[in-house]
Amino acid sequence: MQNFIKSSLEYIEQNLKADIASEDLAEIANYSVGHFCRLFAQTMGSTVASYILKRRLDHALAEISSG
């Protein structure tokens, strides 16, 4: 997996409860927003917003199931 994706995924995981914008992730990766979003979708198989939503839902389910 490419380094910019790893750093983006780490940022997403660390900030699940905060607002995360594609612009923030693109800035971290040093890409334009459009280019970053295309590369992210090609690598991860979903858009940035869809991925963040899925991770938030997974996190919420884990918290609910653990009490």
C-alpha positions in Angstrom: 0.0 0.0 0.0 1.3 3.5 -0.8 2.6 5.7 2.0 0.1 8.5 1.4 -2.7 6.0 1.9 -1.2 4.6 5.1 -0.8 8.1 6.5 -4.4 9.0 5.5 -5.8 5.9 7.1 -3.9 6.5 10.3 -5.2 10.1 10.3 -8.8 8.9 9.8 -8.5 6.3 12.6 -7.1 8.9 15.0 -9.8 11.4 14.2 -13.0 9.3 13.7 -15.0 11.5 16.1 -13.8 14.8 14.5 -14.7 16.3 11.2 -12.5 15.0 8.5 -12.4 16.7 5.2 -10.9 15.4 2.0 -9.0 18.7 1.9 -7.2 17.8 5.1 -6.2 14.4 3.9 -5.0 15.7 0.5 -2.9 18.3 2.3 -1.3 15.6 4.5 -0.5 13.6 1.3 0.7 16.7 -0.6 -1.7 16.1 -3.4 -4.5 18.2 -4.9 -7.9 17.3 -3.6 -9.1 15.9 -6.9 -6.0 13.8 -7.5 -6.0 12.5 -3.9 -9.6 11.5 -4.1 -9.0 9.6 -7.4 -6.0 7.8 -6.0 -7.8 7.0 -2.7 -10.8 5.5 -4.6 -8.6 3.5 -6.9 -6.6 2.1 -4.0 -9.3 1.6 -1.4 -12.3 0.8 -3.7 -14.5 3.5 -2.2 -14.6 7.3 -2.0 -13.1 9.1 1.0 -16.5 10.0 2.4 -17.8 6.4 2.1 -14.7 5.0 3.7 -14.9 7.4 6.6 -18.6 6.7 7.1 -18.0 2.9 7.1 -15.2 3.3 9.7 -17.4 5.4 11.9 -20.2 2.9 11.7 -17.8 0.0 12.5 -16.4 2.0 15.4 -19.9 2.8 16.8 -21.0 -0.9 16.5 -17.9 -2.0 18.4 -18.6 0.6 21.1 -22.2 -0.5 21.4 -21.3 -4.2 21.5 -18.7 -3.7 24.2 -21.2 -1.8 26.4 
